[in-house]
Amino acid sequence: MNFQILQSAEDEMKRTISGIGFVVAMCLLFIVVGGCGGKSGGALKKEYRMQVTVGPTTYWGMGAAKFAELVKQKTSGRIVVKPYFGSQLLKGAQLNSAQMVAEGAIDCAFESTINTAPMIPEMNLFTLPFFVNNYENLDKIEKGAAGGMIFRKMLKKNLMPLAWGENGFRQLTNSKKAVGSPDDLKHLKVRVVGSPIFIDIFRALGADPVNMNWGDAVTAFQQKTVDGQENPVAILLAVQIWQYHKYACFWNYAVDPLVIYWNKDEWDAFPDDIKKQIKQAAIEAGEFEKALCRAGLDGDTSINLLKKKFHYDIPEKKPLELLKEKGMRITRPGKSEIEAFKKKVKPVMDKWIPIIGEDVYGAALKDMLGNTGSPRR
């Protein structure tokens, strides 16, 4: 509708409507033609459903709850996000989460890159074995060129990325023996998540990887039919892994970032002020959740951030000490042992870098190392 048509309609209204009636009519007219600034996305929903893989008591789940709380607060209740924990919306099939959000069956997700990788293969970057190594490298990638490339890939799949979160570096635990070198993994039966790259990594290391859900894994641990598993510290604490395993290997072999994302079509229809408020809520929730996962693992940095910015005093400030107190024996492979592990998984790197994309891999190297030459493997 052009300005002339709009002006004609306004003149007609002025002749027939006065006072408050005129104001109401004008507002209705502007809504119809998309006026008053920003897009008109129609009526807002009473509730926006969010997929969350884990339960509400995990750090990941707490981060999702924080996001929902901040969205409601920042939008003055106009947007209400309801987390559905334990993949309730997917009946446990969390690997379908990105597809369901892209199709609009679910509004948004606070999801792992592992579970989003089936739709965005570039996210397997974080699972390349012994590649990212530490928090500094992870932050550089997320804030750098590689992180931007991954977010642009999401946009092309109708997913609107809002902020990074974190599940943490994945560590190995088992009930049989201490692991400090590749030989220690021979024939060790290890439960892994249902992603092909994990199967490839543990086979290359000489272990026997088994894909099963967590409920079945616990039963297998108790019956001694499966020896071990791999998960970040936050999950190890939540599931009280010491009930099943005595040994833990802290080797930072892979990392599990989280991403808060929304269905892009629905996002594009939001007014600009709503977008800004939800985006800020996502950034703050991601920062809070990351600090929960890193608390006690990065000195006092995350503990102090939680106290000063979020006024939250995390109960468990020394997670590794807790594991030791519960009777677990922790090993940390040295530089030479890590190099031995890297040598074993080189075929995995050679297979998966082309799947992820040489461009994304090369950008990640530059982010971490400032490398301006060809990607090194």
N, C-alpha and C positions, 0 to 999 in steps of 0.2 A: 504494500500500500504506500503510495507516494504522499508528499506533503500536501498537495492540493486536495486530494481526497480526504486526508485527515482534517484539513482546515474547514472543508465543507461540512464534514460531520460535526465538527466543533460548533460552527455557526448555527447549525440546525438545533443542536442541543441547547445552546444559549437562548434560543427563542422559546423553547418549550420547558426548560428546566431551570430552576434557580436555586441559589443557596447550596445547601448540603447535597441536594439531588444532583446538581451539576458536577460537584467534586467527585461524587461516587461514580457517576456516568463516565467522567473523563478517565478515572483510574481503570474502570473496566475496559474502556476503549484502548488505553495504552497497553494493557495486558494482552489484548487480542493481537495488536500489531507489534508486540515485543518492545514497547517503549519503556520509559523509566529506568533505563540503564541495564546492561547485562542481558543474558539470554533468559527466555521464559521456558522453564523445563516442566511446566505443568505442576500439579499438586505434589507436594513432598509426601513420601510414604510415612506411615506411622512408625515403621521399624525397618531398619536396614540390617540384613542378616550377614554375619561375618563368620567365615570358616576358620576354625582353629584346630590344629591337629591334636594338640595335647590337652591335658586337664587344667583346671583353673589354679591349682596349687603350685604348678611349675613356674619357673621364672618367665618362660615363654607365655604361659597362660596369664600370669600377672601383668605382663606387658600388653596383652590383648585387652584385659580389663581396664588398664590405664588408658588405652586408646579410646575405648568406648566412653569412659568417664570424661576425658578431655574434650571429646567431640561434643558431648551433651553440654558441657560447661561453656565451651567457646561459642557454640551456636545458640546459646540460651534455650536449649531444649528443642530447637527446630529439627535437628537431626538426632535420631536415637539409633545407635548401633548396638545390636545384640549379638554377643559372641556365642557361637555354638561350639562348645568344646568337644574334644574327643572325636572330631570329624563326624558329628551327628548328622550333618546335612548330606554327607557322602556315604553314610553307613560304613565308615572306617576306610573307605577307598580314597585316601588323601592324595594319591597320585593324580586323581581326576580334578583336583581343586582348581587349577588354573583354567582348564577347559570350561568348567562350570561357571566360573566368574566371567570369562570372556563371552560366554553365551548369554549371560544375564540371569541364569538360574539362581545364582548366588550373587549378592551385591558386592561383597568385598572379602578379603582374606588377610590374615596375619600369618604368612606361610613361609616355610623353609624353601631355600633354593633347590634342595634335593627333590622336594615334591613338585616344584614348578619346572624342573629340568625336562620332563617328558615333552613339554610344550615349548620351552625356551632352552634348547640344548646348550647355549652359551653359558648357562648357569653351572654346568659341570666344571667350569673353570676352577671353582672353589674346592672341588673334590679331586683335582689332579694331585696325585700322591706326593707329599713332601714338597709342595710348590709354594704355598703361601707362608707357612712356617710360624708367623708371629703376628701379634696385634698391629704392630706398626705397618707391616706389609698389607694386612687386610684393610686397614683404614685408608692407605694410599690407593688401593685398587677401587674401593667403594667411592671415594671422593674424586678419583681420577678418570682418565680416558676410558679405561675398561669398564668401570661402573656405569659411565654414561652410555657406552655402547650397549650394555645389557639392558638398561632402562629403555633405550630406543627400540630394541628388539621387542620388548614387552608392549610398547605402544602399537607396533605393527600387528600384534596379536589381540588387539582390543583390550589390553590391560593397562590401567593407569598406575604407574609406580609412584608411591608417595614418600616412602622413607625406608631406610635399612634398619633392621633389628639384628638379633644374633642368638644363636643357640650355642655356639662355641666350637672350639677345636675338639675333634673327636679322639678319644683315648681308648685304649684296648684293656679289657679286663677278662680274667679267666679263672677257673677253679683248679688248674693243673700245675702251672709252673710260671716262674718269672720269665718275662720276655725282654731281651735286650739286644738280640741280633736276629737276622733272618732264619738261622737254623732253629731257633726256639719256636718258630711258627709252623714247622713241618707237621702236617697231619692234625693240627689243632682245628677242631670243629668250631667255627665262629658264626654266630647269628649276625646277619647284616640286613640293612634296609633293602627294599625291593627296587634297586636301581642297578642297571647292568655294570656301571663303572665300579661299583663296590665288589661285585663278583669277580671282575677282572683283576682288581688290585689284590685281593686276598688269595686268589689262585696263583698269581704271579709270585706272591710271597711264600707259597708252599702250603698255605692253610687250606682248609676245606670249608668254604663259605656256604651258609645255609640262609635262605630268605624265608623268614616267618614273622608273623605279627608278634607283638610283645607278650600277649597273654600266653600264646603257645611257647614262646621262648622261655618264660618263667617256668612253665611245667617241664620243659626240656632241661633246664638248669637243675631243677630239683631231682629229676630222674637220672641226671648225669649223662644224658644222650647228646647234649650240646655243651661244649667246654667254655665258650666265651662269647663276648659281644663287644661292640664299639659304640660309644656315645660321648657327648660332651659332659663335663663335670656337673653342670646343672641338672642333667637328667640322671646321672649316677646318684646324686644326692636324693632326688625326688623318688627314685625307685628303690632306694636303700640297697645298692648293689652289693654291699658287704654281706647281705643275707645269702648270696649265692656264690660270690667269688672272693678269693683271697689275694689275687695278684692284679696289679694295675700297671700298665705301661704308658707313661706320659711321653708321647712322641710327636704330637701335633701333626699327624700325617695328613689330615684333611680338616676343613673348617665348614661350618654350617651357618651361613648368614640367613637371616629372615628378611622378608620384604612385605611391607604393608601395601596392598594394591586394591584398586577398585575397578569395576566394569567401566570401560572408557566411555561408552555411549551414555550411560547414566551420569557419569562424571561431567561430561561435556554439557549436559542439560542443567546442571546446578548453576545458580546465580554465582557471580564472581566472589561475593563476600563469603558464601558458604564454602566454596573451593578453598579460599585462603584460610578459613578457620579449620577445616578438616586437615588440610596440609600441615598446618602448624601443630595440630594435635598429633598427627602421625610422627612428625620430627621429634617432638618431645617424648612421646611414648616409646619410640625407637631408642632414644638416648637413655631413657630410664631402664628399659629392658636390657640393653647392652651392659649398662653398669651393673645390673643384678648378676648377669652371667660372668662378668669379669671380676667381681668383687673378691678380693683375697688372692687373685691370680695376677694382678698387675700392680702389686704393692698396695699403697693406700689410695691410688688415683680414683678408682671407681667407688670405693667406700666413702671417700670425702665428697665426691660428686652427688651421691645419693643423699648424703646428709645436708649439704649446703643448698642444692638446687631443688631437691624433691622432698626434703625434710623426712627422709626415710632412713631408719637405722637398721641395716640388714642384720638379721640374727646370726647368720653363719659367715663370719669374717675370715675364717681360716679353713676353707674346704679340704685342702690336702691333709691338714692336721687331723681333721675329723675322720677322714678315711683311714688314717694310720691308727687313730684311737679305736676304731672299729675293727682293728686287726688286719687291715690290708697292707700288703707289702708293695711299695711303689718303686718302679725302676724308671730311669731316664737315660735312654740311649745317648751315648756321646757322639761327637762329630763323625768319627770313623764309622761307628755303627749306622748312623743315619745315611752316610754315603753308601754303605753296603745295602741298605734298604732301597735307596734310590736306584742303584744298579739293577736290583731285582725287578723293579717296576718300570724300567725304561720302555719295555714293549707296550705297557699300558699308556705311557705318555705318547709314544709314537702313534698309537691307535686313536687316542681320544683328542689330541690337539686338532687334527683336521675336522673332527666332528664339532668341536667347540668353535673352531675358526682360527686360522693362523693370525688373523687381524686382531681378534680379541686377546689371544694369548700374547702376541707381541706387544699390544698396548698394556697388558698387565705387567709384563717385564719392564717396560719403560716406566710405568707407574712406580714399581718397587725399586728399580735399580737405576733409573735415569738412563737406561740403555738406548742409545740412538742407532745402534747397528742392527744386524739381523737377529731374530729371536734365537736364543740358545737353549738347548735341551740337555 
